[in-house]
Amino acid sequence: MPHFTVHIREEALDGTVEPKLISALADAVGAVYGERFRSLVGVDLIGIPQHRRGVGGVTVDHDAPLVTLSMREAAYHLPEVPDAPAHLVATTTEALVGVLGEGVREQVVVTVAGVPDGRTGVAGMVA
């Protein structure tokens, strides 16, 4: 299951942004892998109070989303989806820009993390 964790400035989350981000991030995975994968995407939005976010050793007052997408490592190497990590970074960035505005583009950090086989579980069983 593809899973996003997004650390973002709390002040950017106003009750209307959350459903847009969740939908846009699911769309980003769907754009790379197809609609079937879209329905599997989980998203956690974690708000960070403005005074607790820093870049370069100083606090910042702008959005600097830190995004981690994790899923099974094998999904990044499917022959029918060449360069999947690069496409995921691009579509994820575009999803954030589409919801939060062009001003966040230069601040978006996307990490694509692969989970080796046997290192995830569902319903108490290793999957």
ChimeraX commands (.cxc) that place a marker at each C-alpha (Angstrom):
marker #1 position 0.00,0.00,0.00 radius 0.5
marker #1 position 1.50,3.35,-0.98 radius 0.5
marker #1 position 1.61,5.65,2.05 radius 0.5
marker #1 position 2.36,9.36,2.22 radius 0.5
marker #1 position 3.45,11.17,5.35 radius 0.5
marker #1 position 3.43,14.93,4.87 radius 0.5
marker #1 position 4.93,17.26,7.44 radius 0.5
marker #1 position 3.62,20.73,6.74 radius 0.5
marker #1 position 3.18,24.00,8.57 radius 0.5
marker #1 position 0.06,23.73,10.75 radius 0.5
marker #1 position -1.12,27.11,9.59 radius 0.5
marker #1 position -1.40,25.78,6.00 radius 0.5
marker #1 position -4.02,23.28,7.14 radius 0.5
marker #1 position -7.28,25.18,7.35 radius 0.5
marker #1 position -9.93,22.48,7.00 radius 0.5
marker #1 position -10.29,22.97,3.24 radius 0.5
marker #1 position -6.72,22.11,2.23 radius 0.5
marker #1 position -6.65,18.64,3.78 radius 0.5
marker #1 position -9.14,16.88,1.47 radius 0.5
marker #1 position -7.54,18.56,-1.54 radius 0.5
marker #1 position -4.05,17.38,-0.54 radius 0.5
marker #1 position -5.23,13.85,0.19 radius 0.5
marker #1 position -6.99,13.61,-3.17 radius 0.5
marker #1 position -4.11,15.21,-5.10 radius 0.5
marker #1 position -1.54,12.85,-3.58 radius 0.5
marker #1 position -3.68,9.81,-4.41 radius 0.5
marker #1 position -3.98,11.19,-7.94 radius 0.5
marker #1 position -0.18,11.53,-8.11 radius 0.5
marker #1 position 0.31,7.81,-7.49 radius 0.5
marker #1 position -2.57,7.00,-9.84 radius 0.5
marker #1 position -0.90,9.03,-12.59 radius 0.5
marker #1 position 2.19,6.82,-12.35 radius 0.5
marker #1 position 0.68,3.38,-11.64 radius 0.5
marker #1 position -2.94,3.67,-12.75 radius 0.5
marker #1 position -6.31,4.10,-11.11 radius 0.5
marker #1 position -6.12,0.76,-9.27 radius 0.5
marker #1 position -3.18,2.00,-7.20 radius 0.5
marker #1 position -4.92,5.31,-6.47 radius 0.5
marker #1 position -7.51,3.53,-4.34 radius 0.5
marker #1 position -4.74,2.04,-2.16 radius 0.5
marker #1 position -3.01,5.32,-1.25 radius 0.5
marker #1 position -2.91,6.29,2.43 radius 0.5
marker #1 position -2.09,9.85,3.47 radius 0.5
marker #1 position -1.17,11.30,6.88 radius 0.5
marker #1 position -0.94,15.08,7.14 radius 0.5
marker #1 position 1.10,16.16,10.14 radius 0.5
marker #1 position 0.89,19.82,11.07 radius 0.5
marker #1 position 3.99,21.47,12.49 radius 0.5
marker #1 position 3.45,24.80,14.31 radius 0.5
marker #1 position 5.25,27.62,12.51 radius 0.5
marker #1 position 7.76,28.23,15.30 radius 0.5
marker #1 position 8.78,24.54,15.20 radius 0.5
marker #1 position 9.80,24.40,11.52 radius 0.5
marker #1 position 13.26,25.47,10.48 radius 0.5
marker #1 position 15.39,25.40,7.36 radius 0.5
marker #1 position 19.08,26.22,7.36 radius 0.5
marker #1 position 19.16,26.63,11.10 radius 0.5
marker #1 position 16.44,29.26,11.34 radius 0.5
marker #1 position 12.68,29.11,11.74 radius 0.5
marker #1 position 10.67,29.77,8.61 radius 0.5
marker #1 position 7.29,31.37,8.09 radius 0.5
marker #1 position 6.54,29.77,4.73 radius 0.5
marker #1 position 5.37,26.33,3.70 radius 0.5
marker #1 position 8.22,23.85,3.26 radius 0.5
marker #1 position 6.43,20.49,2.89 radius 0.5
marker #1 position 8.48,17.43,3.75 radius 0.5
marker #1 position 6.92,14.40,2.06 radius 0.5
marker #1 position 7.77,10.72,2.42 radius 0.5
marker #1 position 6.17,8.14,0.14 radius 0.5
marker #1 position 6.77,4.58,1.25 radius 0.5
marker #1 position 5.72,1.35,-0.38 radius 0.5
marker #1 position 7.22,-1.99,-1.26 radius 0.5
marker #1 position 10.58,-1.65,-2.94 radius 0.5
marker #1 position 9.53,-3.87,-5.84 radius 0.5
marker #1 position 6.93,-1.31,-6.94 radius 0.5
marker #1 position 9.72,1.10,-7.85 radius 0.5
marker #1 position 11.23,-1.40,-10.30 radius 0.5
marker #1 position 8.26,-2.57,-12.36 radius 0.5
marker #1 position 9.23,-2.86,-16.03 radius 0.5
marker #1 position 5.93,-1.34,-17.12 radius 0.5
marker #1 position 6.69,1.80,-15.05 radius 0.5
marker #1 position 10.22,2.87,-16.01 radius 0.5
marker #1 position 11.82,5.53,-13.79 radius 0.5
marker #1 position 8.97,5.21,-11.26 radius 0.5
marker #1 position 10.78,7.11,-8.45 radius 0.5
marker #1 position 11.48,10.10,-10.72 radius 0.5
marker #1 position 7.87,10.15,-11.90 radius 0.5
marker #1 position 6.60,9.89,-8.32 radius 0.5
marker #1 position 8.77,12.80,-7.18 radius 0.5
marker #1 position 7.51,14.91,-10.07 radius 0.5
marker #1 position 3.81,14.04,-9.69 radius 0.5
marker #1 position 3.97,14.46,-5.91 radius 0.5
marker #1 position 5.57,17.88,-6.25 radius 0.5
marker #1 position 2.95,18.91,-8.82 radius 0.5
marker #1 position 0.19,17.71,-6.48 radius 0.5
marker #1 position 1.47,19.92,-3.67 radius 0.5
marker #1 position 1.94,22.90,-5.99 radius 0.5
marker #1 position -1.56,22.39,-7.38 radius 0.5
marker #1 position -3.09,22.65,-3.91 radius 0.5
marker #1 position -0.72,25.02,-2.07 radius 0.5
marker #1 position 0.40,27.23,-4.94 radius 0.5
marker #1 position 3.52,27.75,-7.02 radius 0.5
marker #1 position 5.30,29.39,-4.08 radius 0.5
marker #1 position 5.95,26.01,-2.42 radius 0.5
marker #1 position 7.66,24.36,-5.41 radius 0.5
marker #1 position 11.21,25.28,-4.39 radius 0.5
marker #1 position 10.58,24.19,-0.79 radius 0.5
marker #1 position 9.03,20.76,-1.43 radius 0.5
marker #1 position 11.22,17.82,-0.39 radius 0.5
marker #1 position 10.04,14.37,-1.50 radius 0.5
marker #1 position 11.62,11.15,-0.25 radius 0.5
marker #1 position 10.66,7.91,-1.96 radius 0.5
marker #1 position 11.28,5.07,0.49 radius 0.5
marker #1 position 11.23,1.40,-0.46 radius 0.5
marker #1 position 10.24,-1.27,2.02 radius 0.5
marker #1 position 11.91,-4.64,1.38 radius 0.5
marker #1 position 9.77,-7.78,1.04 radius 0.5
marker #1 position 8.85,-9.24,4.39 radius 0.5
marker #1 position 9.10,-5.90,6.20 radius 0.5
marker #1 position 5.44,-4.91,6.10 radius 0.5
marker #1 position 2.36,-6.49,7.56 radius 0.5
marker #1 position -1.40,-6.34,7.27 radius 0.5
marker #1 position -3.81,-7.55,9.97 radius 0.5
marker #1 position -0.95,-8.87,12.07 radius 0.5
marker #1 position 0.60,-10.93,9.28 radius 0.5
marker #1 position 3.76,-10.23,7.32 radius 0.5
marker #1 position 2.71,-9.34,3.81 radius 0.5
marker link #1:1,2 radius 0.2
marker link #1:2,3 radius 0.2
marker link #1:3,4 radius 0.2
marker link #1:4,5 radius 0.2
marker link #1:5,6 radius 0.2
marker link #1:6,7 radius 0.2
marker link #1:7,8 radius 0.2
marker link #1:8,9 radius 0.2
marker link #1:9,10 radius 0.2
marker link #1:10,11 radius 0.2
marker link #1:11,12 radius 0.2
marker link #1:12,13 radius 0.2
marker link #1:13,14 radius 0.2
marker link #1:14,15 radius 0.2
marker link #1:15,16 radius 0.2
marker link #1:16,17 radius 0.2
marker link #1:17,18 radius 0.2
marker link #1:18,19 radius 0.2
marker link #1:19,20 radius 0.2
marker link #1:20,21 radius 0.2
marker link #1:21,22 radius 0.2
marker link #1:22,23 radius 0.2
marker link #1:23,24 radius 0.2
marker link #1:24,25 radius 0.2
marker link #1:25,26 radius 0.2
marker link #1:26,27 radius 0.2
marker link #1:27,28 radius 0.2
marker link #1:28,29 radius 0.2
marker link #1:29,30 radius 0.2
marker link #1:30,31 radius 0.2
marker link #1:31,32 radius 0.2
marker link #1:32,33 radius 0.2
marker link #1:33,34 radius 0.2
marker link #1:34,35 radius 0.2
marker link #1:35,36 radius 0.2
marker link #1:36,37 radius 0.2
marker link #1:37,38 radius 0.2
marker link #1:38,39 radius 0.2
marker link #1:39,40 radius 0.2
marker link #1:40,41 radius 0.2
marker link #1:41,42 radius 0.2
marker link #1:42,43 radius 0.2
marker link #1:43,44 radius 0.2
marker link #1:44,45 radius 0.2
marker link #1:45,46 radius 0.2
marker link #1:46,47 radius 0.2
marker link #1:47,48 radius 0.2
marker link #1:48,49 radius 0.2
marker link #1:49,50 radius 0.2
marker link #1:50,51 radius 0.2
marker link #1:51,52 radius 0.2
marker link #1:52,53 radius 0.2
marker link #1:53,54 radius 0.2
marker link #1:54,55 radius 0.2
marker link #1:55,56 radius 0.2
marker link #1:56,57 radius 0.2
marker link #1:57,58 radius 0.2
marker link #1:58,59 radius 0.2
marker link #1:59,60 radius 0.2
marker link #1:60,61 radius 0.2
marker link #1:61,62 radius 0.2
marker link #1:62,63 radius 0.2
marker link #1:63,64 radius 0.2
marker link #1:64,65 radius 0.2
marker link #1:65,66 radius 0.2
marker link #1:66,67 radius 0.2
marker link #1:67,68 radius 0.2
marker link #1:68,69 radius 0.2
marker link #1:69,70 radius 0.2
marker link #1:70,71 radius 0.2
marker link #1:71,72 radius 0.2
marker link #1:72,73 radius 0.2
marker link #1:73,74 radius 0.2
marker link #1:74,75 radius 0.2
marker link #1:75,76 radius 0.2
marker link #1:76,77 radius 0.2
marker link #1:77,78 radius 0.2
marker link #1:78,79 radius 0.2
marker link #1:79,80 radius 0.2
marker link #1:80,81 radius 0.2
marker link #1:81,82 radius 0.2
marker link #1:82,83 radius 0.2
marker link #1:83,84 radius 0.2
marker link #1:84,85 radius 0.2
marker link #1:85,86 radius 0.2
marker link #1:86,87 radius 0.2
marker link #1:87,88 radius 0.2
marker link #1:88,89 radius 0.2
marker link #1:89,90 radius 0.2
marker link #1:90,91 radius 0.2
marker link #1:91,92 radius 0.2
marker link #1:92,93 radius 0.2
marker link #1:93,94 radius 0.2
marker link #1:94,95 radius 0.2
marker link #1:95,96 radius 0.2
marker link #1:96,97 radius 0.2
marker link #1:97,98 radius 0.2
marker link #1:98,99 radius 0.2
marker link #1:99,100 radius 0.2
marker link #1:100,101 radius 0.2
marker link #1:101,102 radius 0.2
marker link #1:102,103 radius 0.2
marker link #1:103,104 radius 0.2
marker link #1:104,105 radius 0.2
marker link #1:105,106 radius 0.2
marker link #1:106,107 radius 0.2
marker link #1:107,108 radius 0.2
marker link #1:108,109 radius 0.2
marker link #1:109,110 radius 0.2
marker link #1:110,111 radius 0.2
marker link #1:111,112 radius 0.2
marker link #1:112,113 radius 0.2
marker link #1:113,114 radius 0.2
marker link #1:114,115 radius 0.2
marker link #1:115,116 radius 0.2
marker link #1:116,117 radius 0.2
marker link #1:117,118 radius 0.2
marker link #1:118,119 radius 0.2
marker link #1:119,120 radius 0.2
marker link #1:120,121 radius 0.2
marker link #1:121,122 radius 0.2
marker link #1:122,123 radius 0.2
marker link #1:123,124 radius 0.2
marker link #1:124,125 radius 0.2
marker link #1:125,126 radius 0.2
marker link #1:126,127 radius 0.2
view
